[in-house]
Amino acid sequence: GLIALLAVVGVVCGTLVWRQSQPAPAEPTEQVSITGYLGGEKIGLFDDAKFKALAAKQGIAIDYRKAGSPAMMDTDRKGMGYLFPSSRAAVEYGNAKGVKAPQSDIVFNSPIVLYTHKAVADGLVNGGLVTKDDSGACHMDMAKAVDAMVANTTWADVGYTAGYGQFRIDSMVDSVARDGKTIASIFAKSGWMETSSEDSFNQFLTLGVGSKPMMVGYESQLLDLAVNQPDAFKQIKDDVVIVYPTPTVWSTHTLMALDEKRRHTAEPVENTGGA
């Protein structure tokens, strides 16, 4: 492991030295302005000053409109140059709806996680639904969780004695053919749900354990909060707990260029470590 790490460091250092010896690339002569639909969980990135500077260096001025991943495939795309949903399922749904993208690339892979509060996590550990590994990280057996929700198990039954009502995990509606009846029964317990994962995460943070004991989100959302809203992170860091589902589930964020003119905006932009 140490030898592999040193080898990687050597390659990285060699690459940096090579880059520094190369002439600076010519500044773009034409700036391209582009607007598209963006999932709420990536707004922090697109608002980041360093990210904007990197894009501008490539001749791109990027703007966005917020939309949920399935919704952006159904809404009016006139004047839009890109779509940036949070999953391949949304891309496939768009393809089925006739959304054409001359180029699409997977840009990020985010682990899907469960967010909960410390009191809830401790209760679920005692109840056996959640386990902790040697590092202290929490894991939930999703097969057991689904069985508990289908069986109308209460929060008290799974170990969180202060919880009210049936055990549930707040998430977002999606169209899934397989196991449709089971999924419908689970989502029926959630009631009204937010249209964006970021809105749902903000509600989880602000309304507290009584309103949303547990929710589905992206691992990156808590990291984004820590970097871009450090004061808010300090207020919740001792209470919010990340629970990793077993098996691990990944969400693939795919950037879709909607026409030939904007294909180069879907190409990777060199990351200098800031954005």
PABAZA-17234 format. One line per 2 residues: number of its first residue (from 1); for each residue x, y, z of N, C-alpha, C. Coordinates in Angstrom, 2 decimals. Example, Ala and Ser with C-alpha at 12.3 -4.5 7.8 and 13.67 -1.06 7.14 Angstrom:
BEGIN
1	13.19:-5.69:7.80:12.30:-4.50:7.80:13.20:-3.30:7.80  12.85:-2.25:7.08:13.67:-1.06:7.14:12.90:0.03:7.87
This chain:
BEGIN
1	0.82:-1.20:0.00:0.00:0.00:0.00:0.86:1.25:0.00  1.92:1.26:0.82:2.80:2.42:0.89:3.51:2.64:-0.44
3	3.96:1.52:-1.06:4.65:1.64:-2.36:3.70:2.21:-3.40  2.44:1.75:-3.40:1.45:2.26:-4.36:1.21:3.75:-4.15
5	1.12:4.17:-2.86:0.90:5.58:-2.56:2.05:6.43:-3.05  3.30:5.97:-2.79:4.47:6.72:-3.24:4.51:6.81:-4.76
7	4.09:5.73:-5.43:4.07:5.75:-6.89:3.09:6.78:-7.40  1.92:6.85:-6.77:0.92:7.84:-7.18:1.43:9.25:-6.96
9	2.05:9.47:-5.78:2.61:10.81:-5.49:3.66:11.17:-6.53  4.50:10.19:-6.91:5.53:10.46:-7.92:4.94:10.85:-9.24
11	3.88:10.16:-9.65:3.23:10.48:-10.91:2.62:11.87:-10.86  1.93:12.19:-9.74:1.29:13.51:-9.61:2.34:14.62:-9.65
13	3.41:14.44:-8.89:4.46:15.46:-8.87:5.09:15.63:-10.25  5.33:14.49:-10.93:5.89:14.57:-12.27:4.97:15.31:-13.23
15	3.67:15.06:-13.09:2.69:15.74:-13.95:2.68:17.24:-13.68  2.76:17.63:-12.39:2.76:19.05:-12.05:4.00:19.75:-12.62
17	5.16:19.09:-12.51:6.38:19.68:-13.05:6.27:19.84:-14.56  5.70:18.83:-15.23:5.54:18.89:-16.69:4.61:20.03:-17.07
19	3.49:20.17:-16.31:2.54:21.23:-16.63:3.16:22.61:-16.45  3.96:22.77:-15.39:4.56:24.07:-15.12:5.58:24.44:-16.19
21	6.14:23.42:-16.88:7.13:23.71:-17.91:6.50:24.04:-19.25  5.18:23.81:-19.36:4.49:24.07:-20.62:4.07:25.54:-20.72
23	4.00:26.08:-21.93:3.53:27.45:-22.09:2.07:27.57:-21.69  1.69:28.72:-21.14:0.31:28.95:-20.72:-0.61:28.90:-21.93
25	-1.77:28.25:-21.80:-2.69:28.18:-22.93:-3.22:29.56:-23.29  -3.50:29.73:-24.55:-4.03:31.01:-25.01:-5.41:31.25:-24.43
27	-5.69:32.50:-24.06:-6.99:32.84:-23.52:-8.05:32.68:-24.61  -9.24:32.14:-24.26:-10.29:32.00:-25.27:-10.65:33.34:-25.87
29	-10.86:33.36:-27.16:-11.21:34.61:-27.83:-12.71:34.86:-27.81  -13.49:33.84:-27.54:-14.94:34.00:-27.54:-15.53:33.37:-26.29
31	-16.34:34.13:-25.59:-17.02:33.62:-24.41:-18.40:33.10:-24.80  -18.72:31.90:-24.34:-20.01:31.29:-24.61:-20.84:31.32:-23.33
33	-22.02:31.91:-23.40:-22.96:31.92:-22.27:-23.92:30.76:-22.41  -24.11:30.03:-21.34:-24.95:28.84:-21.39:-25.77:28.71:-20.12
35	-27.03:28.35:-20.29:-27.95:28.14:-19.17:-28.56:26.75:-19.31  -28.76:26.09:-18.19:-29.38:24.78:-18.24:-30.08:24.47:-16.93
37	-30.65:23.29:-16.86:-31.33:22.84:-15.65:-30.36:22.04:-14.78  -30.42:22.32:-13.48:-29.45:21.78:-12.53:-30.17:21.25:-11.31
39	-29.72:20.08:-10.83:-30.24:19.57:-9.57:-29.80:20.43:-8.41  -30.67:20.62:-7.42:-30.39:21.53:-6.31:-29.15:21.16:-5.52
41	-28.78:19.87:-5.51:-27.62:19.45:-4.73:-26.30:19.95:-5.30  -26.31:20.46:-6.55:-25.07:20.94:-7.18:-24.99:22.47:-7.27
43	-25.96:23.16:-6.69:-25.97:24.61:-6.75:-24.75:25.21:-6.06  -24.34:24.59:-4.94:-23.16:25.09:-4.22:-21.93:25.09:-5.10
45	-21.78:24.07:-5.94:-20.64:24.01:-6.86:-20.74:25.10:-7.92  -21.91:25.26:-8.53:-22.05:26.23:-9.61:-21.98:27.68:-9.12
47	-22.23:27.89:-7.84:-22.11:29.24:-7.26:-20.70:29.52:-6.74  -19.86:28.50:-6.74:-18.51:28.65:-6.21:-17.66:29.55:-7.11
49	-16.98:30.53:-6.51:-16.22:31.51:-7.29:-15.08:30.86:-8.08  -14.41:29.86:-7.50:-13.31:29.20:-8.20:-13.82:28.37:-9.38
51	-14.99:27.75:-9.18:-15.59:26.99:-10.27:-15.92:27.92:-11.44  -16.50:29.08:-11.13:-16.83:30.05:-12.17:-15.58:30.54:-12.89
53	-14.50:30.74:-12.12:-13.25:31.21:-12.72:-12.66:30.16:-13.66  -12.73:28.88:-13.26:-12.24:27.81:-14.12:-13.04:27.73:-15.41
55	-14.36:27.88:-15.29:-15.21:27.85:-16.48:-14.91:29.04:-17.39  -14.74:30.22:-16.80:-14.44:31.41:-17.59:-13.11:31.27:-18.32
57	-12.16:30.61:-17.69:-10.86:30.38:-18.33:-11.00:29.53:-19.57  -12.04:28.68:-19.59:-12.31:27.85:-20.76:-13.26:28.53:-21.74
59	-13.61:29.79:-21.45:-14.47:30.53:-22.35:-15.95:30.29:-22.13  -16.34:29.87:-20.93:-17.73:29.52:-20.66:-18.25:30.34:-19.48
61	-19.37:31.01:-19.69:-20.10:31.69:-18.61:-21.35:30.86:-18.33  -21.40:30.23:-17.17:-22.46:29.26:-16.88:-23.51:29.85:-15.95
63	-24.77:29.68:-16.35:-25.91:30.02:-15.51:-26.76:28.76:-15.36  -27.73:28.79:-14.47:-28.54:27.59:-14.27:-29.94:27.95:-13.81
65	-30.84:26.99:-13.96:-32.18:27.03:-13.39:-32.34:25.73:-12.60  -32.89:25.83:-11.41:-33.03:24.68:-10.53:-34.23:23.83:-10.95
67	-34.04:22.52:-11.02:-35.13:21.59:-11.34:-34.78:20.21:-10.84  -35.78:19.45:-10.42:-35.58:18.07:-10.04:-35.18:17.25:-11.26
69	-34.49:16.15:-11.04:-33.94:15.36:-12.14:-35.00:14.86:-13.12  -36.09:14.21:-12.66:-37.11:13.79:-13.63:-37.85:14.98:-14.24
71	-38.06:16.05:-13.42:-38.83:17.20:-13.90:-38.13:17.91:-15.05  -36.80:17.95:-15.03:-36.10:18.67:-16.11:-36.24:17.95:-17.45
73	-36.61:16.69:-17.42:-36.83:15.96:-18.67:-38.20:16.24:-19.26  -39.12:16.77:-18.43:-40.49:17.02:-18.87:-40.77:18.50:-19.14
75	-39.94:19.39:-18.60:-40.23:20.82:-18.68:-39.76:21.42:-20.00  -40.12:22.67:-20.24:-39.74:23.36:-21.47:-38.23:23.61:-21.47
77	-37.55:23.12:-22.49:-36.09:23.24:-22.57:-35.65:24.28:-23.61  -36.57:25.10:-24.07:-36.23:26.11:-25.07:-35.19:27.08:-24.50
79	-34.10:27.27:-25.22:-33.03:28.17:-24.78:-32.05:27.53:-23.81  -32.30:26.30:-23.42:-31.42:25.62:-22.47:-30.33:24.85:-23.22
81	-29.11:24.92:-22.70:-27.99:24.27:-23.36:-27.56:22.97:-22.74  -28.00:22.72:-21.51:-27.57:21.49:-20.85:-28.59:21.07:-19.80
83	-28.53:19.80:-19.43:-29.25:19.25:-18.29:-28.22:18.56:-17.41  -28.40:18.67:-16.09:-27.43:18.05:-15.17:-28.19:17.30:-14.07
85	-28.82:16.17:-14.43:-29.57:15.40:-13.43:-28.63:14.63:-12.51  -29.23:14.01:-11.50:-28.42:13.36:-10.46:-28.35:11.85:-10.61
87	-28.91:11.30:-11.70:-28.87:9.84:-11.81:-29.00:9.41:-13.26  -28.47:8.22:-13.55:-28.62:7.64:-14.88:-30.07:7.26:-15.14
89	-30.82:6.98:-14.08:-32.23:6.66:-14.25:-32.97:7.86:-14.86  -32.60:9.07:-14.43:-33.23:10.26:-15.00:-32.83:10.44:-16.46
91	-31.57:10.12:-16.79:-31.11:10.21:-18.18:-31.89:9.24:-19.05  -32.06:8.02:-18.57:-32.80:7.02:-19.34:-34.27:7.41:-19.48
93	-34.81:8.03:-18.44:-36.19:8.51:-18.52:-36.29:9.60:-19.58  -35.28:10.50:-19.63:-35.26:11.53:-20.65:-35.16:10.95:-22.05
95	-34.33:9.94:-22.21:-34.20:9.30:-23.51:-35.54:8.72:-23.97  -36.27:8.12:-23.02:-37.58:7.55:-23.35:-38.59:8.63:-23.72
97	-38.37:9.85:-23.19:-39.26:10.97:-23.49:-38.82:11.73:-24.73  -37.75:11.29:-25.38:-37.29:11.94:-26.60:-36.29:13.06:-26.39
99	-35.69:13.15:-25.21:-34.68:14.17:-24.96:-33.38:13.76:-25.64  -32.90:14.58:-26.56:-31.70:14.26:-27.33:-30.50:15.02:-26.78
101	-29.42:14.31:-26.53:-28.18:14.91:-26.04:-27.03:14.42:-26.90  -26.46:15.30:-27.78:-25.33:14.88:-28.62:-24.16:14.33:-27.83
103	-24.01:14.81:-26.59:-22.94:14.28:-25.74:-23.40:14.30:-24.30  -23.08:13.25:-23.58:-23.36:13.20:-22.14:-22.21:12.48:-21.47
105	-21.82:12.97:-20.30:-20.70:12.39:-19.57:-21.02:12.32:-18.09  -20.65:11.21:-17.46:-20.77:11.10:-16.01:-19.67:11.94:-15.37
107	-20.07:12.94:-14.59:-19.11:13.88:-14.00:-18.83:13.54:-12.54  -19.87:13.19:-11.80:-19.70:12.85:-10.38:-20.41:11.54:-10.07
109	-19.88:10.85:-9.06:-20.57:9.70:-8.47:-20.72:9.97:-6.98  -21.96:10.10:-6.52:-22.21:10.40:-5.11:-22.82:9.20:-4.41
111	-22.27:8.79:-3.28:-22.93:7.74:-2.51:-24.28:8.24:-1.99  -25.31:7.42:-2.13:-26.59:7.72:-1.52:-26.51:7.31:-0.05
113	-26.92:8.20:0.85:-26.83:7.91:2.27:-28.15:8.22:2.94  -28.27:7.82:4.18:-29.40:8.17:5.02:-28.93:9.18:6.05
115	-29.68:10.28:6.19:-29.37:11.26:7.22:-30.35:11.08:8.38  -29.83:11.10:9.58:-30.69:11.00:10.74:-30.08:11.80:11.89
117	-30.70:11.73:13.03:-30.22:12.45:14.21:-29.61:11.46:15.19  -28.75:11.95:16.05:-27.99:11.07:16.95:-28.91:10.19:17.80
119	-29.98:10.79:18.33:-30.89:10.01:19.18:-31.55:8.88:18.39  -31.89:9.16:17.13:-32.50:8.14:16.29:-31.49:7.05:15.97
121	-30.28:7.46:15.58:-29.25:6.48:15.24:-28.95:5.57:16.42  -28.83:6.15:17.62:-28.55:5.34:18.81:-29.68:4.34:19.05
123	-30.93:4.78:18.85:-32.06:3.89:19.05:-32.07:2.75:18.05  -31.76:3.06:16.78:-31.76:2.03:15.75:-30.61:1.05:15.93
125	-29.50:1.52:16.49:-28.40:0.60:16.82:-28.85:-0.37:17.91  -29.50:0.16:18.93:-30.00:-0.70:20.01:-31.05:-1.68:19.50
127	-31.84:-1.24:18.51:-32.87:-2.09:17.96:-32.37:-3.08:16.92  -31.12:-2.96:16.50:-30.52:-3.91:15.58:-30.69:-3.58:14.11
129	-31.37:-2.48:13.79:-31.57:-2.13:12.38:-30.32:-1.45:11.81  -29.54:-0.78:12.67:-28.31:-0.10:12.28:-27.15:-0.71:13.06
131	-26.03:-0.88:12.39:-24.81:-1.37:13.04:-23.70:-0.35:12.85  -22.69:-0.42:13.72:-21.51:0.44:13.61:-20.29:-0.43:13.34
133	-19.44:0.05:12.39:-18.21:-0.69:12.13:-17.12:-0.23:13.08  -15.91:-0.74:12.90:-14.80:-0.43:13.80:-14.43:1.05:13.81
135	-14.72:1.74:12.71:-14.40:3.17:12.63:-15.49:4.05:13.24  -16.62:3.44:13.61:-17.73:4.20:14.17:-18.78:4.60:13.15
137	-18.55:4.28:11.86:-19.51:4.62:10.82:-20.75:3.72:10.94  -21.91:4.30:10.67:-23.18:3.57:10.80:-23.59:2.97:9.45
139	-24.19:1.77:9.50:-24.66:1.08:8.30:-26.03:0.51:8.58  -26.90:0.59:7.57:-28.25:0.03:7.70:-28.45:-1.07:6.67
141	-28.98:-2.19:7.13:-29.36:-3.28:6.23:-30.68:-2.89:5.58  -30.64:-2.55:4.28:-31.82:-2.01:3.62:-32.91:-3.06:3.43
143	-32.53:-4.32:3.33:-33.55:-5.37:3.23:-34.40:-5.39:4.50  -33.75:-5.29:5.66:-34.48:-5.25:6.93:-35.32:-3.99:7.03
145	-34.77:-2.86:6.55:-35.50:-1.60:6.61:-36.77:-1.65:5.77  -36.65:-2.21:4.56:-37.83:-2.33:3.68:-38.87:-3.24:4.32
147	-38.44:-4.35:4.88:-39.38:-5.27:5.53:-40.10:-4.57:6.68  -39.36:-3.73:7.42:-39.96:-3.03:8.55:-41.00:-2.02:8.09
149	-40.71:-1.30:6.99:-41.67:-0.32:6.48:-42.91:-0.99:5.90  -42.73:-2.08:5.17:-43.86:-2.80:4.58:-44.75:-3.38:5.68
151	-44.15:-3.79:6.80:-44.90:-4.40:7.90:-45.52:-3.36:8.83  -45.43:-2.07:8.46:-46.01:-0.99:9.28:-45.42:-0.95:10.69
153	-44.14:-1.26:10.77:-43.44:-1.23:12.05:-43.32:0.20:12.56  -43.45:0.42:13.86:-43.34:1.76:14.42:-41.88:2.08:14.74
155	-41.64:3.36:14.98:-40.29:3.78:15.37:-39.88:3.10:16.68  -40.83:2.98:17.58:-40.51:2.34:18.86:-40.12:0.88:18.66
157	-40.78:0.22:17.70:-40.47:-1.19:17.44:-39.05:-1.40:16.94  -38.51:-0.41:16.20:-37.15:-0.55:15.66:-36.10:0.06:16.58
159	-36.53:0.54:17.76:-35.55:0.98:18.75:-35.59:2.44:19.14  -36.23:3.29:18.33:-36.30:4.72:18.67:-37.60:4.97:19.42
161	-37.54:4.84:20.73:-38.76:4.86:21.56:-39.43:6.23:21.61  -38.69:7.29:21.32:-39.28:8.64:21.35:-39.97:8.98:20.04
163	-39.84:8.11:19.05:-40.43:8.38:17.74:-41.93:8.20:17.73  -42.59:8.97:16.87:-44.05:8.90:16.78:-44.45:8.30:15.44
165	-45.38:7.37:15.48:-45.92:6.82:14.24:-45.06:5.72:13.65  -45.30:5.47:12.36:-44.64:4.36:11.68:-43.22:4.71:11.25
167	-42.36:3.72:11.29:-40.99:3.88:10.80:-41.02:4.18:9.31  -40.30:5.23:8.88:-40.26:5.60:7.48:-38.94:6.31:7.18
169	-38.57:6.34:5.92:-37.40:7.09:5.46:-37.88:8.02:4.36  -37.85:9.33:4.62:-38.33:10.30:3.63:-37.43:10.31:2.42
171	-38.02:10.27:1.23:-37.27:10.28:-0.02:-38.08:11.02:-1.06  -37.72:10.79:-2.34:-38.42:11.45:-3.46:-39.06:10.40:-4.35
173	-40.22:10.78:-4.91:-40.95:9.86:-5.77:-40.21:9.65:-7.08  -40.15:8.42:-7.55:-39.58:8.10:-8.85:-40.42:6.99:-9.46
175	-40.38:6.86:-10.76:-41.18:5.84:-11.43:-40.35:4.56:-11.55  -40.75:3.54:-10.83:-40.05:2.27:-10.85:-41.07:1.16:-11.09
177	-40.84:0.38:-12.15:-41.79:-0.67:-12.49:-41.65:-1.87:-11.57  -40.39:-2.25:-11.30:-40.18:-3.43:-10.47:-40.58:-3.17:-9.02
179	-41.23:-4.11:-8.42:-41.66:-4.00:-7.02:-42.53:-2.78:-6.79  -43.36:-2.48:-7.79:-44.16:-1.26:-7.73:-45.06:-1.18:-6.52
181	-45.73:-2.28:-6.17:-46.66:-2.24:-5.04:-45.92:-2.00:-3.72  -44.76:-2.64:-3.58:-43.98:-2.45:-2.36:-43.51:-1.02:-2.24
183	-43.00:-0.48:-3.34:-42.51:0.91:-3.33:-43.64:1.87:-3.05  -44.80:1.63:-3.67:-45.95:2.51:-3.46:-46.36:2.54:-1.99
185	-46.32:1.38:-1.35:-46.71:1.32:0.06:-45.74:2.07:0.95  -44.45:2.07:0.55:-43.44:2.78:1.33:-43.59:4.29:1.16
187	-43.74:4.74:-0.09:-43.84:6.18:-0.33:-45.14:6.75:0.21  -46.18:5.93:0.30:-47.45:6.41:0.82:-47.33:6.88:2.26
189	-46.36:6.37:2.98:-46.16:6.76:4.38:-45.49:8.13:4.51  -44.85:8.59:3.43:-44.05:9.80:3.51:-44.86:11.07:3.38
191	-46.09:10.97:2.83:-46.90:12.16:2.66:-46.32:13.07:1.59  -46.54:14.38:1.76:-46.05:15.37:0.79:-44.54:15.42:0.82
193	-43.92:15.34:-0.35:-42.46:15.33:-0.44:-41.96:16.49:-1.27  -40.75:16.96:-0.97:-40.16:18.07:-1.69:-39.80:17.65:-3.11
195	-39.74:18.66:-4.00:-39.41:18.37:-5.40:-37.91:18.30:-5.63  -37.11:18.75:-4.68:-35.66:18.76:-4.83:-35.00:18.13:-3.61
197	-33.93:17.39:-3.85:-33.20:16.77:-2.74:-32.61:17.82:-1.81  -32.22:18.97:-2.36:-31.65:20.03:-1.53:-32.71:20.65:-0.64
199	-33.93:20.84:-1.17:-35.02:21.35:-0.35:-35.33:20.38:0.78  -35.35:19.11:0.47:-35.63:18.09:1.49:-34.55:18.09:2.57
201	-33.27:18.25:2.16:-32.17:18.28:3.12:-32.28:19.49:4.03  -32.62:20.63:3.46:-32.78:21.85:4.27:-33.92:21.70:5.26
203	-35.02:21.07:4.83:-36.13:20.82:5.73:-35.71:19.88:6.86  -34.93:18.88:6.54:-34.42:17.95:7.55:-33.61:18.68:8.61
205	-32.77:19.62:8.17:-31.91:20.35:9.10:-32.69:21.34:9.96  -33.67:22.00:9.37:-34.35:23.09:10.08:-35.54:22.63:10.92
207	-36.26:21.59:10.48:-37.45:21.17:11.20:-37.16:20.23:12.36  -36.00:19.56:12.30:-35.60:18.74:13.43:-36.16:17.33:13.43
209	-35.84:16.60:14.49:-36.12:15.18:14.56:-37.62:14.87:14.60  -38.41:15.78:15.14:-39.85:15.53:15.23:-40.53:15.48:13.89
211	-40.01:16.25:12.93:-40.62:16.29:11.60:-40.03:15.26:10.66  -38.70:15.20:10.60:-38.02:14.26:9.70:-36.96:13.48:10.48
213	-37.35:12.36:11.07:-36.35:11.57:11.83:-35.24:11.02:10.95  -35.56:10.73:9.66:-34.56:10.12:8.78:-34.93:10.44:7.34
215	-33.92:10.68:6.50:-34.18:10.99:5.09:-33.07:10.43:4.22  -33.38:10.31:2.93:-32.39:9.90:1.94:-31.74:11.14:1.34
217	-30.43:11.10:1.14:-29.74:12.24:0.53:-28.43:11.79:-0.08  -27.63:12.79:-0.47:-26.30:12.53:-1.02:-25.26:12.79:0.05
219	-24.23:11.97:0.12:-23.15:12.18:1.07:-22.55:13.57:0.92  -22.51:14.06:-0.34:-21.88:15.35:-0.62:-22.62:16.53:0.00
221	-23.91:16.36:0.34:-24.68:17.49:0.85:-24.15:17.98:2.20  -23.77:17.05:3.07:-23.23:17.46:4.37:-21.84:18.08:4.19
223	-21.05:17.54:3.26:-19.73:18.11:2.98:-19.87:19.52:2.41  -20.85:19.71:1.54:-21.10:21.02:0.97:-21.49:22.02:2.05
225	-22.31:21.59:2.99:-22.72:22.45:4.10:-21.51:22.85:4.95  -20.61:21.88:5.20:-19.44:22.16:6.03:-18.52:23.19:5.39
227	-18.40:23.13:4.06:-17.49:24.03:3.36:-18.10:25.41:3.14  -19.37:25.44:2.69:-19.97:26.70:2.27:-20.80:27.39:3.35
229	-21.22:26.64:4.38:-21.96:27.25:5.48:-21.41:26.72:6.81  -20.17:27.08:7.11:-19.52:26.51:8.30:-20.25:26.82:9.60
231	-20.87:27.99:9.72:-21.59:28.33:10.95:-22.80:27.41:11.13  -23.52:27.17:10.04:-24.67:26.26:10.12:-24.22:24.85:10.42
233	-23.08:24.44:9.85:-22.56:23.10:10.09:-22.21:22.90:11.56  -21.63:23.92:12.19:-21.25:23.82:13.59:-22.47:23.56:14.47
235	-23.62:24.11:14.07:-24.83:23.97:14.88:-25.40:22.55:14.83  -25.14:21.82:13.74:-25.79:20.51:13.58:-24.81:19.33:13.61
237	-23.50:19.62:13.58:-22.51:18.56:13.38:-22.52:17.51:14.49  -22.91:17.87:15.70:-22.92:16.89:16.79:-24.23:16.11:16.84
239	-25.19:16.48:16.00:-26.48:15.80:16.03:-26.74:14.97:14.78  -26.38:15.50:13.61:-26.68:14.80:12.36:-25.73:13.62:12.18
241	-26.29:12.48:11.81:-25.53:11.25:11.62:-25.76:10.73:10.21  -24.68:10.35:9.53:-24.77:9.71:8.23:-24.83:8.20:8.42
243	-25.83:7.57:7.81:-25.95:6.11:7.84:-25.80:5.60:6.41  -24.86:4.71:6.21:-24.60:4.18:4.87:-25.45:2.93:4.64
245	-26.24:2.93:3.57:-27.05:1.74:3.28:-26.20:0.57:2.83  -26.63:-0.62:3.19:-26.01:-1.85:2.72:-27.04:-2.61:1.90
247	-26.77:-2.85:0.61:-25.53:-2.54:-0.12:-25.41:-1.06:-0.45  -24.18:-0.64:-0.77:-23.93:0.75:-1.15:-24.63:1.08:-2.46
249	-25.23:2.27:-2.50:-25.91:2.74:-3.71:-25.25:4.04:-4.15  -24.96:4.14:-5.45:-24.31:5.33:-6.00:-25.26:6.06:-6.93
251	-25.20:7.38:-6.89:-25.96:8.20:-7.84:-24.97:8.81:-8.82  -25.23:8.60:-10.11:-24.31:9.08:-11.16:-24.86:10.38:-11.76
253	-24.15:11.46:-11.52:-24.56:12.78:-11.99:-24.03:12.97:-13.42  -24.93:13.05:-14.37:-24.56:13.06:-15.78:-24.85:14.41:-16.41
255	-23.82:15.04:-16.98:-23.98:16.31:-17.67:-24.34:16.04:-19.13  -25.48:16.58:-19.55:-26.01:16.34:-20.90:-25.99:17.63:-21.71
257	-25.20:17.66:-22.77:-25.20:18.80:-23.69:-26.36:18.63:-24.67  -27.19:19.67:-24.84:-28.41:19.53:-25.62:-28.25:19.85:-27.10
259	-27.11:20.43:-27.50:-26.89:20.67:-28.93:-25.40:20.64:-29.22  -25.07:20.59:-30.49:-23.67:20.48:-30.92:-22.83:21.67:-30.48
261	-23.43:22.87:-30.50:-22.69:24.09:-30.17:-22.15:24.05:-28.75  -22.86:23.33:-27.87:-22.47:23.33:-26.46:-21.81:22.03:-26.02
263	-21.39:21.23:-26.99:-20.77:19.95:-26.63:-19.53:20.13:-25.78  -18.75:21.18:-26.05:-17.49:21.32:-25.30:-17.72:21.67:-23.84
265	-18.93:22.12:-23.47:-19.20:22.39:-22.06:-19.36:21.10:-21.27  -19.56:20.00:-21.97:-19.69:18.71:-21.29:-18.34:18.01:-21.15
267	-17.29:18.61:-21.72:-15.96:18.03:-21.60:-15.35:18.41:-20.27  -14.51:17.55:-19.70:-13.95:17.84:-18.38:-13.14:19.14:-18.37
269	-13.33:19.91:-17.29:-12.56:21.13:-17.08:-11.46:20.82:-16.07  -10.24:21.24:-16.38:-9.10:20.94:-15.49:-9.36:21.46:-14.10
271	-9.22:20.61:-13.10:-9.45:20.95:-11.72:-8.12:21.22:-11.03  -7.95:22.44:-10.56:-6.69:22.81:-9.91:-6.75:22.62:-8.40
273	-7.83:21.98:-7.94:-7.89:21.66:-6.52:-8.77:22.60:-5.72  -9.28:23.65:-6.35:-10.09:24.60:-5.59:-11.56:24.35:-5.66
275	-12.06:23.92:-6.82:-13.51:23.83:-6.98:-13.96:22.40:-6.81
